[in-house]
């Protein structure tokens, strides 16, 4: 789930509060896409936005928004890093599967020899 203006305005309506445009722009840019490879649930999104709103009200949040091209560049970098991590995990899993298959093959060979010896 991504953040929508409707969702954000509903949050503020429930709180009896108003959202200013700079904060709205920051939140919409921050949550314009789900974090690959995951997806925000409504509860997760609500909690994340709630925390940021409190930080903003306490003066602890920089709400400057990067330009769309910069956000895409950062997204590309994050996806590239995720891809490389997943590629490493796939390699490790392939090695583990290969070792397990080898063990199973050896075990089956030993069991076959034992069963032949009993006849």
C-alpha positions in Angstrom: 0.0 0.0 0.0 1.3 3.4 -0.8 0.4 6.7 0.8 -2.5 8.6 -0.8 -3.7 12.0 -0.1 -7.1 10.5 0.9 -5.4 8.2 3.4 -3.4 11.1 4.8 -6.3 13.5 5.1 -8.4 10.8 6.8 -5.6 10.4 9.4 -5.7 14.0 10.2 -9.5 14.2 10.2 -9.5 11.4 12.8 -7.0 13.4 14.9 -9.0 16.6 14.5 -5.8 18.2 13.1 -4.7 19.9 9.8 -1.7 19.0 7.7 0.4 21.7 6.2 1.4 21.4 2.6 5.2 21.0 3.1 4.7 18.1 5.5 2.1 16.6 3.1 4.6 16.9 0.2 7.3 15.2 2.2 5.1 12.3 3.3 3.8 11.8 -0.2 7.3 11.7 -1.6 8.6 9.4 1.2 5.9 6.9 0.7 5.2 7.2 -3.0 6.3 3.6 -3.5 6.4 0.4 -1.4 9.8 -0.6 -0.1 10.9 -3.4 -2.5 10.4 -6.3 -2.1 7.9 -5.6 0.6 4.5 -3.8 0.7 3.4 -1.5 3.4 0.3 -2.7 5.2 -2.2 0.0 6.2 -1.2 -0.4 9.9 2.5 -0.1 9.0 1.9 3.0 6.9 -0.2 4.6 9.6 2.4 4.0 12.2 5.3 5.2 10.1 3.4 8.4 9.2 2.3 8.9 12.8 5.9 8.8 14.0 7.1 11.3 11.3 4.3 13.7 12.2 5.3 13.7 15.9 8.9 14.3 14.9 7.7 17.1 12.6 5.7 18.7 15.4 8.6 18.5 17.8 10.9 20.2 15.2 13.0 17.1 14.7 12.2 16.3 11.1 13.8 17.7 8.0 11.0 17.8 5.4 13.1 18.8 2.4 12.1 16.7 -0.6 14.6 15.6 -3.2 13.8 16.3 -6.8 12.0 13.5 -8.7 15.2 12.6 -10.6 17.2 12.4 -7.4 14.5 10.2 -5.8 14.6 7.9 -8.8 18.4 7.8 -8.6 18.2 6.9 -4.9 15.5 4.3 -5.7 17.7 2.8 -8.4 20.7 2.6 -6.0 18.5 0.9 -3.3 17.1 -1.6 -5.8 20.6 -2.4 -7.0 21.8 -3.0 -3.5 18.8 -5.2 -2.8 19.5 -7.1 -6.0 23.1 -7.8 -5.1 22.1 -8.9 -1.5 19.5 -11.3 -3.0 22.0 -12.6 -5.5 24.4 -13.4 -2.7 21.6 -15.2 -0.8 20.7 -17.2 -3.9 24.3 -18.3 -4.4 24.5 -19.4 -0.7 21.3 -21.3 -1.0 22.5 -23.1 -4.2 25.7 -24.1 -2.4 23.6 -25.4 0.5 21.3 -27.3 -1.8 24.3 -28.8 -3.6 25.9 -29.9 -0.4 22.6 -31.4 0.9 22.1 -33.2 -2.4 25.6 -34.7 -2.3 25.0 -35.9 1.3 21.7 -37.4 0.3 23.3 -39.1 -2.7 26.1 -40.5 -0.5 23.5 -41.7 2.1 21.4 -43.4 -0.5 24.5 -45.1 -1.9 25.5 -46.4 1.5 21.9 -47.5 2.2 21.8 -49.4 -1.1 25.1 -51.1 -0.4 23.8 -52.1 3.1 20.6 -53.5 1.7 22.5 -55.5 -1.0 24.8 -56.9 1.7 21.9 -58.3 3.7 20.7 -60.5 0.8 
